[in-house]
Amino acid sequence: MINYLYILKSLKVYKYYTGISDNPHRRIIYHNTTKKGFTSRYRPWELVYTEKFNSRAEALAAEKKVKNWKSRVMIEKLIVGEIKL
């Protein structure tokens, strides 16, 4: 099953959120409407990056790699295409 790594950018503060989903467009709607959780504090969000993977395991590995960077600069380089996963 196809899964996507997605990155959201808060339009309220300078924060990014990374996740995986089989439908990132549906997930952004959820992140912008849910009443609790990390993303609710920093709404609204915009979808700034997606990358397609052939399996959930591959998408999870990519998500882990991005989250381990702990670097806004690296995330921004990924978004603009300066680096690849």
Helices and strands as residue ranges (DSSP letters): E 3-10, E 16-21, H 24-33, G 38-42, E 45-53, H 56-69, H 72-80
